[in-house]
Every structure is written in structure tokens, then in C-alpha cells.
Amino acid sequence: MFGTVSSARTNTNAGIGKLYLRNCWYIAALPNEVGDEPLGRVYLDDPVVLFRDENGQIAALEDRCCHRHLPLSLGKIVEGGIQCGYHGLRFDPTGDCVEVPGQSRVPPGASVRSYPVAERQNCIWIWMGDADLADTDLIPDIFWRDDPDWVAWGALWHAKCSYNLLIDIQLDNTHAPYVHPDTLGSGAIVDTPPKIDRREDGIGVARWMMDVVPSPTFARALGTEENVDRWLIWDFTPPSLCAFDIGCAYAGTGAEKGDRSQGITMHTAHFMTPETKNTCQYFWSVGRNFKIDNDQVTAAMTAEFTKIFSEDVAIVEAQQKSLDAANGWLQTDVNLDAPILQARQILDRRIAAEVNA
């Protein structure tokens, strides 16, 4: 448990987008995005092409041919590899050039960088750092994405903002009454101080709001306007995973002590993969373990959470424009910023350790 934060003025541009944590897993794409054609994306300022080999396995290569630097994503998939669209050089999934049209011999050293990738939990993950350190056991556990007892949905959006700003808005629960007044908004969020547990590998935060009016989203999901016990529990894991356990139960039925049988539980995950200094790929997903076979509920909740998260994106994209126009502007930090500031400290420390290793 941490105390309050003093009001302070900080440079809002300090550390944002300048360096990235590389020895970790990032979400690169959703599985259905990589099919018969190469997919070109930028991660951490590096251009990458994703494609599938003849067995359907994902491969990721530097997205520029070693011959004349045309992006390989403008080529095509041939014989389990990728062929450059300029002169036809063909590369296998390891990045080695295996064919040069018009000559029998491949020049020594003709290759492009390859990146470790993995397909897990209905996501494609990429490791942008030292390939020898890539360990699939380090992929974050978003278990409900492919658990048969849960139904999950989500999207991957391109956002015109630094990935740090999307981390901030997810860790700042107190924006809900103002940004999402007709869905998640509730004064109980602002009135209930969070309990913060800082760990070596991240932060855990919990808000239990007891005997309160349910937010509009939870009133619709639970089917009541009666007071509830509401929980908002989340974890931040570097580089950018904000994973939430959210829900509510009829007031006084024991949810805080572990009995959630008189309520509903949902999980959400937010993962931001930096693209450039001021752009990123924003992955969000929502899962529930109630009424999992009810397609109408799924459709309604998909629409509702799409609206909620698009409101977040609108806020941070406008914030990014303001920051870009305010060179050297100093912001004032307040007590509500405690989880954000602590998460940034952990991420900055990890990045510094990696750079200085």
C-alpha cells in the first residue's frame, strides 16, 4: 500500500517514445490478419513483415530486401518463403536468401533479420530484442482468450499516440465518470482510494466499492438497479499489458470474500505495441464467463465495449496532438496519478537496465 502523491510538475515528454523495452513479447497481429499475403507492420521503429510458411507457421522478417531495400511486404509468398517484388530474391522463414533469379549462386551473407514469433491465446506475439533470450514461457497469460468456459472478443486498432498514453489511461480508473458517463462511469471510483501493490515485475491495484449504485454497463449486465459490491482489480506488466478483473455482485453477498456467485465477472486486456514515437498498435479484448452461448449478449457487449475503448482512443489521440504542440510544457501530477507514475518508474527502470546491460 502506497501513500498519496504530492502535487508536482513534470515534463510530459520525458521518456515518452524515446526508448523501448526490447527483450519481451509484444502482440504483433491477430491470427486472421496473416493469411495468403504478407503483412507489413512497424514495431519499435523497425519495419517487419509477417507471413505464413507452407505449414501455416508464422514467420517474421525485417521488411526490406538486402538487395535494394524494397519492403518485402510488397512481394509475395512463394514456396514457403517470401519473394521480393523488385528482382525476385527469395527468402526462407529464417531470413536467409535461398534464390537469386538469373544466377545459380546466392551471394555470401545475403540475408535479412528474423524475429522470434509465437501464436498463442489467439494472438501472434513477436520478440524484438535478443533472439537468444526469447522464451515463450514469458508470454503473458491471458487465459480466457481461448478458455472454453469463457467467451472473448476484441480488436487490434492503430492509434495515433504514444503507447505510454494508452497505458496511462488504462491505469487511471478515475477518468471513467467523465469519459464514459453512460457506461462505466461511477462516482464510487473516484471516491474509493486504490490499494496498490508494487512488485518487481509490475503493479497490482484493487478498488472495492461496497454497496454502491452500479454503473450503467453493470446494471445492464447484471439486470438490476439495486446497489452492488463492485470490484476493479488490475495488473500492469511491462512492457504494456494492463489486465483487468472487473465485475459486481448484489451488495452484501460475499464477493469481497471470494463468493461471486451472486454477480458477474469479466476480464479485459489492453496491450499496446509501440510503432513509432507517436503511434502504436492497440490490442483490446473482453471476456466473460456468464451467458457464454448467448449471441445477443455478445453482440450487445461487443458494441458497448467498442464504444468505451474508442472513447479512450479519442482522448489520448487528442492529448498527443496537444503534447506535440506544447514543446517543453510541464504538467501537474496529482494523487490520482499514483498508479501511473509507479508503472512508468518500473518500465523506465527495465528499459534503462536493458540499455546499460
NULUM-474618 format. One record per residue (C-alpha): residue number from 0; residue in three letters; x, y, z. Coordinates in pm, whole numbers, plus 50000, padded with zeros to 5 digits. Example, Ala and Ser with C-alpha at 12.3 -4.5 7.8 and 13.67 -1.06 7.14 Angstrom:
   seq   type      xx      yy      zz
     0    ALA   51230   49550   50780
     1    SER   51367   49894   50714
# end
This chain:
   seq   type      xx      yy      zz
     0    MET   50000   50000   50000
     1    PHE   50141   50336   49896
     2    GLY   50056   50679   50024
     3    THR   49945   50986   49835
     4    VAL   50149   51170   49577
     5    SER   50241   51533   49622
     6    SER   50142   51779   49356
     7    ALA   50441   51815   49123
     8    ARG   50524   51948   48780
     9    THR   50688   51708   48538
    10    ASN   50798   51724   48177
    11    THR   50527   51534   47992
    12    ASN   50764   51446   47709
    13    ALA   51030   51292   47932
    14    GLY   51086   50930   47841
    15    ILE   50780   50905   47615
    16    GLY   50853   50715   47297
    17    LYS   51230   50765   47316
    18    LEU   51327   50411   47414
    19    TYR   51151   50079   47413
    20    LEU   51184   49760   47610
    21    ARG   51301   49507   47351
    22    ASN   51364   49183   47537
    23    CYS   50999   49099   47586
    24    TRP   50696   48981   47389
    25    TYR   50468   49220   47204
    26    ILE   50142   49147   47027
    27    ALA   50220   49176   46657
    28    ALA   49889   49085   46495
    29    LEU   49575   48877   46526
    30    PRO   49590   48534   46356
    31    ASN   49332   48616   46089
    32    GLU   49540   48914   45974
    33    VAL   49815   48689   45838
    34    GLY   49692   48472   45554
    35    ASP   49786   48433   45189
    36    GLU   49953   48772   45162
    37    PRO   50248   48925   45352
    38    LEU   50160   49173   45625
    39    GLY   50391   49471   45674
    40    ARG   50397   49648   46009
    41    VAL   50631   49867   46214
    42    TYR   50724   49769   46570
    43    LEU   50951   49980   46789
    44    ASP   51053   50185   46480
    45    ASP   51159   49867   46295
    46    PRO   50977   49758   45976
    47    VAL   50872   49390   45993
    48    VAL   50693   49159   45751
    49    LEU   50479   48871   45879
    50    PHE   50382   48570   45670
    51    ARG   50298   48201   45697
    52    ASP   50509   47918   45555
    53    GLU   50365   47616   45371
    54    ASN   50271   47458   45706
    55    GLY   50087   47766   45826
    56    GLN   50360   47862   46074
    57    ILE   50418   48231   46135
    58    ALA   50748   48390   46032
    59    ALA   50869   48747   46087
    60    LEU   51149   48912   45893
    61    GLU   51300   49256   45857
    62    ASP   51079   49427   45599
    63    ARG   51345   49528   45349
    64    CYS   51524   49322   45088
    65    CYS   51901   49305   45134
    66    HIS   51945   49380   44762
    67    ARG   51780   49720   44704
    68    HIS   51582   49761   45025
    69    LEU   51233   49735   44876
    70    PRO   50991   49629   45154
    71    LEU   50942   49254   45132
    72    SER   50579   49306   45229
    73    LEU   50528   49432   44872
    74    GLY   50632   49089   44742
    75    LYS   50453   48757   44759
    76    ILE   50471   48424   44938
    77    VAL   50645   48159   44725
    78    GLU   50741   47802   44822
    79    GLY   50703   47867   45192
    80    GLY   50918   48179   45180
    81    ILE   50879   48536   45064
    82    GLN   50984   48674   44727
    83    CYS   51090   49033   44678
    84    GLY   50865   49221   44436
    85    TYR   51155   49409   44275
    86    HIS   51404   49148   44145
    87    GLY   51259   48820   44277
    88    LEU   51510   48732   44551
    89    ARG   51351   48468   44770
    90    PHE   51400   48440   45148
    91    ASP   51314   48148   45375
    92    PRO   51147   48193   45718
    93    THR   51490   48222   45887
    94    GLY   51576   48527   45675
    95    ASP   51833   48356   45453
    96    CYS   51822   48434   45084
    97    VAL   51779   48099   44907
    98    GLU   51735   48210   44547
    99    VAL   51855   48492   44322
   100    PRO   51696   48486   43974
   101    GLY   51948   48479   43689
   102    GLN   52230   48321   43886
   103    SER   52296   47984   44047
   104    ARG   52490   48112   44347
   105    VAL   52348   48316   44634
   106    PRO   52594   48587   44745
   107    PRO   52754   48516   45085
   108    GLY   52579   48688   45370
   109    ALA   52263   48760   45170
   110    SER   52001   48761   45444
   111    VAL   51766   48975   45649
   112    ARG   51699   48971   46020
   113    SER   51442   48727   46152
   114    TYR   51242   48771   46473
   115    PRO   51112   48505   46713
   116    VAL   50733   48474   46687
   117    ALA   50470   48261   46858
   118    GLU   50098   48207   46813
   119    ARG   49924   48177   47148
   120    GLN   49591   48277   47308
   121    ASN   49456   48381   46966
   122    CYS   49736   48636   46927
   123    ILE   50059   48650   46730
   124    TRP   50348   48756   46953
   125    ILE   50686   48892   46846
   126    TRP   51018   48931   47030
   127    MET   51203   49242   46909
   128    GLY   51520   49201   47117
   129    ASP   51797   48942   47150
   130    ALA   51661   48626   46987
   131    ASP   51866   48406   47222
   132    LEU   51665   48541   47517
   133    ALA   51324   48471   47365
   134    ASP   51131   48236   47594
   135    THR   50766   48157   47519
   136    ASP   50708   48096   47891
   137    LEU   50736   48475   47927
   138    ILE   50430   48539   47710
   139    PRO   50165   48698   47933
   140    ASP   49885   48465   48037
   141    ILE   49554   48592   47901
   142    PHE   49398   48251   47971
   143    TRP   49039   48345   47900
   144    ARG   49117   48427   47535
   145    ASP   49096   48058   47447
   146    ASP   48934   47901   47754
   147    PRO   48616   47704   47662
   148    ASP   48443   47830   47977
   149    TRP   48479   48188   47858
   150    VAL   48371   48381   47551
   151    ALA   48610   48651   47434
   152    TRP   48613   48923   47172
   153    GLY   48832   49217   47086
   154    ALA   49023   49407   46820
   155    LEU   49360   49546   46719
   156    TRP   49349   49917   46635
   157    HIS   49605   50162   46505
   158    ALA   49628   50458   46745
   159    LYS   49790   50793   46669
   160    CYS   49955   50838   47005
   161    SER   50249   50720   47211
   162    TYR   50186   50380   47365
   163    ASN   50260   50535   47707
   164    LEU   49947   50747   47685
   165    LEU   49726   50442   47634
   166    ILE   49895   50275   47930
   167    ASP   49821   50586   48136
   168    ILE   49451   50597   48056
   169    GLN   49404   50229   48137
   170    LEU   49577   50265   48473
   171    ASP   49378   50580   48550
   172    ASN   49037   50440   48650
   173    THR   48922   50781   48768
   174    HIS   48863   50906   48413
   175    ALA   48558   50679   48380
   176    PRO   48291   50916   48521
   177    TYR   48399   51187   48277
   178    VAL   48493   50992   47962
   179    HIS   48238   50707   47998
   180    PRO   47944   50857   48190
   181    ASP   47678   50636   48024
   182    THR   47869   50307   48054
   183    LEU   48144   50257   48314
   184    GLY   48115   50593   48485
   185    SER   48056   50597   48860
   186    GLY   48147   50843   49131
   187    ALA   48235   50546   49351
   188    ILE   48556   50502   49150
   189    VAL   48680   50850   49239
   190    ASP   48561   50822   49599
   191    THR   48734   50487   49665
   192    PRO   49115   50503   49704
   193    PRO   49303   50218   49534
   194    LYS   49517   49966   49718
   195    ILE   49847   49947   49531
   196    ASP   50085   49651   49546
   197    ARG   50416   49727   49377
   198    ARG   50617   49425   49266
   199    GLU   50949   49377   49093
   200    ASP   50774   49276   48772
   201    GLY   50478   49514   48779
   202    ILE   50197   49663   48982
   203    GLY   49872   49525   49119
   204    VAL   49589   49760   49210
   205    ALA   49246   49692   49359
   206    ARG   48937   49903   49418
   207    TRP   48645   49750   49609
   208    MET   48339   49973   49601
   209    MET   48088   49841   49853
   210    ASP   47711   49894   49847
   211    VAL   47715   50141   49559
   212    VAL   47490   50220   49265
   213    PRO   47602   50006   48968
   214    SER   47746   50178   48663
   215    PRO   47516   50167   48356
   216    THR   47717   49885   48194
   217    PHE   47700   49663   48501
   218    ALA   47335   49746   48566
   219    ARG   47253   49620   48217
   220    ALA   47475   49312   48250
   221    LEU   47352   49210   48596
   222    GLY   46994   49317   48524
   223    THR   46942   49531   48835
   224    GLU   46945   49889   48956
   225    GLU   46994   49773   49315
   226    ASN   47313   49856   49499
   227    VAL   47607   49628   49436
   228    ASP   47953   49546   49560
   229    ARG   48177   49633   49267
   230    TRP   48539   49537   49209
   231    LEU   48803   49679   48981
   232    ILE   49127   49480   49006
   233    TRP   49410   49517   48762
   234    ASP   49772   49430   48696
   235    PHE   50030   49615   48493
   236    THR   50307   49400   48346
   237    PRO   50584   49558   48136
   238    PRO   50608   49642   47859
   239    SER   50242   49741   47834
   240    LEU   49988   49480   47947
   241    CYS   49702   49620   48155
   242    ALA   49489   49321   48258
   243    PHE   49162   49379   48445
   244    ASP   48934   49164   48660
   245    ILE   48608   49360   48682
   246    GLY   48255   49287   48798
   247    CYS   47988   49333   49058
   248    ALA   47753   49132   49277
   249    TYR   47444   49210   49479
   250    ALA   47552   49409   49784
   251    GLY   47643   49205   50090
   252    THR   47657   48865   49917
   253    GLY   48025   48798   49990
   254    ALA   48204   48891   49668
   255    GLU   48490   49062   49851
   256    LYS   48550   48739   50046
   257    GLY   48556   48527   49731
   258    ASP   48193   48433   49666
   259    ARG   48100   48585   49331
   260    SER   47804   48353   49269
   261    GLN   47557   48640   49306
   262    GLY   47726   48855   49046
   263    ILE   47908   48871   48715
   264    THR   48280   48866   48632
   265    MET   48455   48997   48324
   266    HIS   48817   49025   48222
   267    THR   48967   49283   47990
   268    ALA   49316   49305   47847
   269    HIS   49485   49607   47693
   270    PHE   49821   49566   47521
   271    MET   49999   49847   47343
   272    THR   50274   49769   47091
   273    PRO   50481   50078   47003
   274    GLU   50506   50153   46635
   275    THR   50681   50489   46630
   276    LYS   50729   50765   46886
   277    ASN   50371   50885   46841
   278    THR   50185   50582   46704
   279    CYS   50111   50233   46829
   280    GLN   49905   49918   46778
   281    TYR   49636   49893   47046
   282    PHE   49504   49545   47124
   283    TRP   49198   49516   47347
   284    SER   48994   49217   47446
   285    VAL   48700   49143   47674
   286    GLY   48595   48807   47815
   287    ARG   48304   48686   48026
   288    ASN   48209   48357   48192
   289    PHE   47832   48410   48206
   290    LYS   47573   48356   47930
   291    ILE   47855   48239   47707
   292    ASP   47621   48083   47450
   293    ASN   47401   48392   47419
   294    ASP   47496   48561   47090
   295    GLN   47270   48859   47161
   296    VAL   47457   48932   47483
   297    THR   47789   48901   47297
   298    ALA   47675   49140   47024
   299    ALA   47544   49396   47272
   300    MET   47853   49386   47491
   301    THR   48085   49397   47191
   302    ALA   47917   49717   47075
   303    GLU   47927   49863   47424
   304    PHE   48296   49796   47489
   305    THR   48391   49905   47138
   306    LYS   48231   50239   47221
   307    ILE   48408   50257   47558
   308    PHE   48754   50188   47423
   309    SER   48708   50412   47119
   310    GLU   48634   50694   47365
   311    ASP   48970   50622   47532
   312    VAL   49148   50639   47198
   313    ALA   48982   50970   47110
   314    ILE   49105   51116   47441
   315    VAL   49468   51006   47406
   316    GLU   49493   51097   47037
   317    ALA   49374   51448   47123
   318    GLN   49618   51451   47414
   319    GLN   49903   51352   47180
   320    LYS   49823   51641   46945
   321    SER   49827   51879   47239
   322    LEU   50160   51743   47363
   323    ASP   50314   51773   47018
   324    ALA   50217   52139   47009
   325    ALA   50337   52212   47362
   326    ASN   50712   52170   47343
   327    GLY   50861   52156   47693
   328    TRP   50528   52208   47866
   329    LEU   50519   52091   48229
   330    GLN   50218   51907   48369
   331    THR   50095   51894   48727
   332    ASP   50075   51549   48890
   333    VAL   49804   51480   49149
   334    ASN   49727   51199   49393
   335    LEU   49515   51015   49136
   336    ASP   49829   50966   48925
   337    ALA   49997   50729   49173
   338    PRO   49947   50404   48974
   339    ILE   50056   50573   48651
   340    LEU   50373   50719   48797
   341    GLN   50472   50392   48961
   342    ALA   50413   50196   48641
   343    ARG   50628   50441   48446
   344    GLN   50907   50407   48702
   345    ILE   50907   50027   48665
   346    LEU   50908   50044   48284
   347    ASP   51178   50312   48276
   348    ARG   51394   50108   48514
   349    ARG   51359   49798   48293
   350    ILE   51447   49995   47981
   351    ALA   51750   50155   48148
   352    ALA   51876   49818   48271
   353    GLU   51845   49673   47922
   354    VAL   52024   49966   47758
   355    ASN   52308   49956   48011
   356    ALA   52350   49575   48008
# end
